[in-house]
Amino acid sequence: MCAFKINIFKKQKLSNMSENSVSPKNIVPMGQKIAFGLGMLANQMFPAALGIFMVVLVQDLGFPAWMWGILFFLPRVFDAVTDPIMGFISDNTRSKWGRRRHYVFIGALIMGLSFIIMWQLYRENGLNYNFIYFLLWSFMFYLGLTIFSVPYVAMGYEMSDDFHERTNIMAIAQWIGQWAWVIAPWFWVVMYDPDWFPNADTATRTLAIWVGFIFMVLAMIPAIFIKGKSTINEESFAPLTFGTIGGSMKEILKGFKEAFSYLPFRKLCIATFFIFNAFNTVASFSFFIVVYYLFNGDAGAAGIWPTLFGSFGALATTFLVIPIVAKMSKKMGKKNAFLLAQGISIIGYILLWFLFIPGKPYMFLFGLPFFSFGIGSLFTLMMSMTADVCDLDELSSNKRREGIFGAIYWWMVKFGFAIAGLLTGAIMTLVDFHPDVATQADGAVSGLRFFYSAVPITGTLIAMWVMKDYDLTEEKAKEIKTELSNRNARL
């Protein structure tokens, strides 16, 4: 009888372990996770630095709001168009290095060098010349970003087929990547400190060289250290030749249509679009609110407070949000963790309306940990859930198409970013806010503050409504994995 009880206890313990832990064979070595995370640091530093430097275009080089909007919109539309094409190419590449690695390396090189060249702007060249120069090199930069980021993201989806290990991989990658948002706000301090540089446009020319070179090298690390299986003899891939480009475009459109036919994936894309689009529409307003509302338009008096807003928020994401969200995901499931995290972020946006207090700039720091749950949880969970959808797709199509799914998902992100650029300019025009003047019209700054809270809250509520009945649960993911294993064993 005692032996029978011990056997039952052992079986129950093994059952609990299988439910709550990752099989050792599915655990990705920490070195591989860190290598992937360093790629994420580069993937986030370039847009983080770009967002900081873009302020210089209007604040110091005199670009009007409509030019700013175009520079946000057109290159990102181009980026969104090239992403699915790159996803198809990456998924169907025959190479002894695998499908992804060489694209990650080449894309990193193009991205880093074009970023450096893009910011070599001189006032004496004139507004129109600088506008066209920056726009053309932006296209080259975003081409490099596409060649790098689409295979890079797909590489992350392929690293594990375990439900929770995927979240662990993305949590570590996002933890490392968040340091971009801790570091980048300090560029403001350097750019506007006369002891460092005589003016901000000189600062951006120099900083762009450092950012471009250092993070180009970091972007290459996944290509060097994350190995891929040879696909040189893979017969199921579609041909990649100029002669078959028409058929390839049909395959791209077919893959796009099939990806969106999966309801869980549609929900991930739509929810991400609303959260990320809403956040980026008002992201640059934080600088203007701190300077013009808290310090009455005196950028010198504002000192490091605009920097602390971005840096402290990123630190909260790094050390608070990502670890908590990873644990929440294991305890309550990815969907419920997403809904709870986004609900907390709404509290943060409401708090910031009340905690921007002239004369007491330190007060907004209390709202940032709540605010940070929005974007901080978004990609940790959504990238993990997209990897689950790739299994669902394989069950249906008998193909592994991480490149296509990653490209389409990030297409929604980048298209949202493009729309956000236009909306940013539209809102500033609507409230009659002009970044290049010290004194604003009555109600302009209050208008920015209203949209700063209202737009993200609205976007987040829509995303939560979309995700409320997301049904690709852990149980269903395990069923899909079992069915795939059984089917592969029969082949």
C-alpha positions in Angstrom: 0.0 0.0 0.0 2.9 2.4 0.9 4.6 1.6 -2.4 1.4 2.2 -4.3 1.1 5.7 -2.7 4.7 6.5 -3.5 4.0 5.5 -7.2 1.0 7.7 -7.3 3.0 10.6 -5.8 5.8 10.2 -8.3 3.3 10.1 -11.2 1.6 13.3 -9.9 4.9 15.0 -9.5 5.9 14.1 -13.0 2.6 15.4 -14.3 3.0 18.7 -12.5 6.5 19.0 -13.9 5.3 18.4 -17.4 2.7 21.1 -17.0 4.8 23.7 -15.4 8.4 23.2 -16.6 10.2 23.1 -19.9 11.7 19.8 -21.1 15.5 19.9 -20.9 15.7 19.2 -24.7 13.6 22.2 -25.4 15.7 24.6 -23.3 17.7 27.0 -25.4 21.2 27.7 -24.0 21.6 31.0 -22.3 24.4 32.0 -24.6 22.0 31.6 -27.6 19.3 33.7 -25.8 21.9 36.4 -25.1 23.1 36.4 -28.7 19.5 36.8 -29.9 19.0 39.5 -27.2 22.0 41.6 -28.4 20.3 41.6 -31.9 17.2 42.9 -30.2 19.3 45.6 -28.6 20.4 46.8 -32.0 16.9 46.3 -33.4 15.5 48.7 -30.8 18.4 51.1 -30.6 18.2 52.3 -34.2 14.5 53.3 -33.9 15.1 54.7 -30.4 18.0 56.9 -31.5 16.0 57.9 -34.6 13.1 59.0 -32.5 15.4 61.2 -30.4 17.3 62.6 -33.4 14.1 63.4 -35.3 13.4 66.2 -32.8 16.5 68.0 -34.2 14.9 68.2 -37.6 12.2 70.6 -36.4 13.8 72.0 -33.3 17.2 73.0 -34.8 17.1 72.5 -38.6 13.8 74.2 -39.2 11.8 71.4 -40.8 8.1 72.3 -40.8 5.6 69.8 -39.4 4.4 68.6 -42.8 8.0 67.7 -43.7 8.4 65.8 -40.4 5.2 63.9 -41.1 6.4 62.9 -44.6 9.7 61.7 -43.2 7.9 59.6 -40.7 5.4 58.3 -43.2 6.9 57.5 -46.6 10.0 55.5 -45.6 7.9 53.4 -43.2 5.3 52.7 -45.9 8.3 51.5 -48.1 9.5 49.4 -45.2 6.0 47.9 -44.7 5.9 46.9 -48.4 9.3 45.3 -48.5 8.8 43.3 -45.3 6.5 40.5 -46.7 8.8 40.2 -49.8 11.7 39.7 -47.4 9.7 37.2 -45.4 9.1 35.1 -48.5 12.7 35.3 -49.6 13.9 34.3 -46.1 11.5 31.4 -45.8 12.5 30.0 -49.2 16.3 30.5 -49.2 18.5 27.5 -50.0 21.8 27.9 -48.3 24.4 26.0 -46.4 24.1 28.6 -43.7 20.3 28.1 -43.3 17.5 30.5 -44.3 18.3 33.5 -42.1 21.9 34.1 -41.0 23.5 35.8 -44.0 20.5 38.2 -44.4 20.9 39.2 -40.8 24.6 40.0 -41.4 24.1 41.9 -44.7 21.1 43.8 -43.4 23.0 44.9 -40.3 25.8 46.2 -42.5 23.4 48.3 -44.7 21.4 49.5 -41.8 24.4 50.7 -39.8 26.2 52.5 -42.6 23.1 54.2 -44.0 22.1 55.4 -40.5 25.5 57.1 -40.2 25.3 58.7 -43.6 21.6 59.7 -43.2 22.4 62.1 -40.3 25.3 64.0 -41.9 23.1 67.1 -42.3 24.5 70.6 -42.5 22.4 73.8 -42.1 24.3 75.6 -44.9 23.0 73.0 -47.4 19.5 74.5 -47.0 16.1 73.1 -46.0 15.1 71.5 -49.3 18.4 69.8 -49.9 18.5 68.4 -46.4 14.9 67.2 -46.7 15.5 65.3 -49.9 18.9 64.0 -48.7 17.4 62.7 -45.5 14.4 61.2 -47.2 16.5 59.2 -49.8 18.9 57.8 -47.2 15.9 57.0 -45.0 14.8 54.6 -47.8 18.2 52.9 -47.8 18.2 52.7 -44.0 14.8 51.0 -43.9 15.8 48.6 -46.7 18.7 47.5 -44.5 16.3 47.3 -41.5 14.0 45.0 -43.5 16.8 42.8 -44.7 18.0 42.5 -41.1 14.9 42.4 -39.0 12.6 40.1 -40.8 15.0 37.1 -40.9 16.1 38.1 -37.4 12.6 37.9 -35.9 11.9 34.6 -37.7 15.2 33.3 -36.2 13.7 33.9 -32.8 10.5 32.1 -33.6 12.5 29.0 -34.6 14.7 28.8 -31.5 12.2 26.6 -29.5 8.9 24.8 -30.0 8.1 24.9 -26.3 5.1 27.1 -25.3 6.8 28.6 -22.2 10.4 28.6 -23.5 9.3 30.8 -26.3 8.2 33.4 -23.7 11.5 33.0 -21.9 13.4 33.7 -25.1 11.4 36.8 -25.9 11.5 38.0 -22.3 15.3 37.8 -22.2 15.5 39.4 -25.6 13.2 42.3 -24.6 15.1 42.7 -21.3 18.3 43.2 -23.2 16.6 45.3 -25.9 15.0 47.6 -23.4 18.5 49.0 -22.6 18.2 50.9 -25.9 15.4 52.9 -24.4 17.4 53.5 -21.2 20.4 54.7 -23.1 18.8 56.7 -25.9 17.1 59.4 -23.8 20.5 60.5 -22.5 21.3 61.6 -26.1 19.1 64.6 -25.3 21.5 65.6 -22.5 24.5 65.3 -24.8 22.9 67.0 -27.8 21.8 70.1 -25.9 24.8 70.5 -23.6 27.1 73.2 -25.0 30.0 71.6 -23.1 29.7 68.6 -25.4 28.6 70.2 -28.8 28.0 73.7 -30.0 24.6 72.7 -31.3 22.3 69.7 -31.6 22.8 69.1 -35.4 26.5 68.8 -34.8 25.8 66.4 -32.0 23.6 64.1 -34.2 26.2 63.9 -36.9 28.7 62.6 -34.3 26.4 60.5 -32.3 25.1 58.8 -35.4 28.6 57.5 -36.2 28.9 55.9 -32.8 25.4 54.5 -32.8 25.6 53.3 -36.4 28.9 51.4 -35.9 28.4 49.9 -32.4 24.9 48.7 -33.0 25.7 47.5 -36.5 28.3 45.1 -34.9 25.7 44.0 -32.2 23.2 43.3 -35.0 25.6 40.9 -36.6 26.0 38.8 -33.5 22.9 36.6 -34.0 24.1 35.8 -37.5 27.5 34.7 -36.1 26.5 32.8 -33.1 23.0 31.4 -33.7 23.5 28.4 -36.1 21.0 27.4 -38.7 20.5 24.1 -40.4 21.6 23.8 -44.0 18.7 24.2 -46.5 20.8 23.8 -49.7 19.0 20.6 -50.6 15.5 21.6 -49.5 13.2 20.7 -52.4 9.9 22.1 -51.0 11.0 25.7 -51.2 9.7 28.0 -53.9 12.4 29.1 -56.4 14.0 32.5 -56.0 14.9 33.7 -59.4 14.0 36.8 -61.5 12.3 34.5 -63.9 9.9 33.3 -61.3 9.3 36.7 -59.6 5.7 36.8 -60.8 5.0 33.4 -59.2 6.8 34.5 -56.1 4.6 37.6 -55.8 1.6 35.3 -56.0 3.1 33.2 -53.3 3.6 36.2 -51.1 0.1 37.4 -51.6 -1.2 33.9 -51.0 0.9 33.6 -47.8 -0.3 37.0 -46.7 -3.9 35.9 -47.2 -3.4 32.5 -45.5 -1.7 34.1 -42.5 -4.6 36.5 -42.0 -7.1 33.6 -42.3 -6.0 32.4 -38.8 -8.2 34.3 -36.4 -5.6 34.2 -33.5 -3.0 35.8 -35.8 -5.4 38.5 -36.9 -6.1 39.4 -33.4 -2.4 39.7 -32.5 -1.8 42.0 -35.5 -4.8 44.2 -34.9 -4.2 44.5 -31.2 -0.5 45.4 -31.8 -1.5 47.9 -34.4 -3.7 49.8 -32.1 -1.4 49.8 -29.0 1.8 50.5 -30.9 0.2 53.1 -33.2 -1.4 54.9 -30.4 1.7 54.9 -28.3 3.9 56.2 -31.1 1.4 58.9 -32.1 2.0 60.7 -28.9 5.5 59.4 -27.9 7.4 62.6 -28.9 4.9 64.7 -27.0 6.6 63.8 -23.7 9.6 66.0 -24.6 7.3 68.9 -25.5 5.1 68.5 -22.4 8.1 68.4 -20.0 9.7 71.4 -21.7 6.6 73.6 -22.4 4.2 72.6 -19.6 6.6 71.9 -16.7 9.3 74.4 -17.6 7.4 77.0 -19.6 9.3 76.4 -22.9 12.8 76.7 -21.4 14.7 73.6 -22.6 17.7 74.6 -20.6 15.8 74.8 -17.4 14.2 71.4 -18.2 17.7 69.9 -17.9 17.7 66.1 -17.7 13.9 65.7 -16.9 13.0 64.8 -20.5 15.8 62.3 -20.4 14.6 60.9 -17.1 11.1 60.4 -18.4 12.3 58.0 -21.1 15.2 56.4 -19.2 13.3 55.8 -16.0 10.3 54.4 -17.9 12.7 52.0 -19.7 14.3 50.9 -16.5 10.9 50.2 -15.0 10.2 48.1 -18.1 13.5 46.2 -17.8 13.5 45.4 -14.1 9.8 45.4 -13.3 7.5 44.9 -16.2 9.3 42.2 -18.2 10.0 39.8 -15.3 6.5 40.3 -13.9 4.8 39.7 -17.3 6.9 36.6 -17.9 5.7 35.1 -14.5 2.2 36.3 -15.1 2.2 34.4 -18.5 3.2 31.1 -16.8 0.6 31.6 -14.0 -2.4 32.8 -15.9 -1.7 32.3 -19.6 -0.4 34.7 -22.3 -3.8 36.2 -23.1 -4.7 37.0 -19.5 -1.3 38.3 -18.8 -1.7 40.6 -21.8 -5.1 41.9 -20.7 -3.9 42.6 -17.1 -0.7 44.3 -18.3 -2.6 46.6 -20.7 -5.2 47.4 -18.0 -2.3 48.5 -15.7 -1.0 50.7 -18.5 -4.3 52.5 -18.7 -3.9 53.4 -15.1 -0.5 54.8 -16.0 -1.8 57.1 -18.8 -4.5 58.4 -16.4 -2.0 59.1 -13.7 0.3 61.0 -16.0 -2.6 63.5 -16.7 -2.5 64.4 -13.0 1.2 63.9 -12.3 2.6 66.4 -14.8 2.7 69.2 -12.3 4.7 72.5 -13.0 7.2 73.1 -10.3 7.2 69.4 -9.3 8.6 67.5 -12.3 9.6 64.5 -10.1 5.9 63.6 -9.7 5.6 62.0 -13.1 8.1 59.4 -12.1 5.4 57.8 -9.9 3.2 57.1 -12.9 5.9 55.6 -15.2 6.0 52.1 -13.8 2.2 51.7 -14.5 2.6 53.4 -17.9 5.5 51.1 -18.8 3.3 47.9 -18.7 1.8 48.8 -22.1 4.7 48.6 -24.5 6.8 46.7 -22.0 4.5 43.6 -22.2 3.4 44.0 -25.8 6.3 42.4 -27.7 7.3 39.9 -25.0 3.9 38.3 -25.2 3.0 39.0 -28.8 6.2 37.6 -30.3 5.8 34.5 -28.2 2.1 34.1 -29.3 3.1 34.6 -33.0 5.5 31.6 -32.6 2.5 29.5 -31.4 0.6 30.6 -34.5 3.4 29.3 -36.7 2.8 25.8 -35.3 -0.9 26.2 -36.1 0.1 27.2 -39.7 2.4 24.2 -40.1 -0.4 21.9 -39.0 -2.6 23.4 -41.7 -0.2 24.1 -44.5 2.7 21.6 -43.8 5.1 24.5 -44.1 7.3 26.5 -41.7 6.7 30.1 -42.6 8.1 32.1 -39.7 9.5 34.7 -42.1 6.1 35.4 -43.6 4.4 35.6 -40.3 7.1 37.7 -38.7 7.1 40.0 -41.7 3.3 40.4 -41.7 3.2 41.0 -37.9 6.0 43.6 -38.2 4.3 45.0 -41.2 1.4 45.9 -39.0 3.8 47.5 -36.5 5.6 49.5 -39.1 2.5 50.6 -40.9 1.1 51.7 -37.6 4.3 53.6 -37.0 3.9 55.3 -40.4 0.3 56.3 -39.6 1.5 57.5 -36.2 4.0 59.9 -37.9 1.1 61.5 -39.9 -1.1 61.6 -36.8 1.6 63.3 -34.7 1.9 66.1 -37.2 -1.9 66.3 -37.6 -2.4 66.6 -33.8 0.3 69.3 -33.5 -1.4 71.2 -36.3 -4.8 70.7 -34.7 -3.8 72.1 -31.3 -1.7 74.8 -33.0 1.6 73.7 -31.3 4.8 74.8 -33.0 8.0 73.1 -31.7 10.2 75.9 -33.0 8.8 78.7 -30.9 9.3 79.4 -27.3 5.8 80.7 -26.5 2.8 78.6 -27.6 -0.8 79.6 -28.4 -3.3 79.3 -25.6 -4.5 75.8 -25.2 -1.8 74.3 -27.4 0.1 72.5 -24.6 -3.1 71.5 -22.9 -4.2 70.0 -26.2 -1.0 68.0 -26.4 -1.6 66.7 -22.8 -5.1 65.7 -23.6 -4.1 63.7 -26.7 -1.1 62.3 -24.8 -3.5 60.4 -22.5 -6.6 60.0 -24.6 -5.0 58.4 -27.8 -3.1 55.6 -26.0 -6.1 54.8 -23.7 -8.4 54.5 -26.7 -6.0 52.3 -28.6 -5.4 50.1 -25.6 -9.1 49.6 -24.9 -9.7 48.6 -28.5 -6.8 46.1 -28.4 -8.1 44.6 -25.1 -11.6 44.2 -26.7 -10.0 42.5 -29.7 -8.0 40.1 -27.5 -10.7 39.2 -25.0 -11.6 35.9 -26.7 -8.2 34.9 -28.1 -8.3 31.1 -27.8 -4.8 29.7 -28.7 -4.2 28.6 -25.1 -1.4 26.5 -23.7 -3.6 23.3 -23.9 -4.4 23.9 -27.6 -0.8 24.7 -28.3 0.3 21.4 -26.8 -2.4 19.5 -28.8 -1.0 21.1 -32.0 2.6 20.2 -31.0 1.6 16.6 -30.3 -0.3 16.3 -33.6 2.7 17.7 -35.5 5.1 15.3 -33.7 2.8 12.3 -34.6 2.5 13.4 -38.2 6.3 13.9 -38.6 6.9 10.5 -37.0 4.7 8.9 -39.7 6.7 10.6 -42.6 
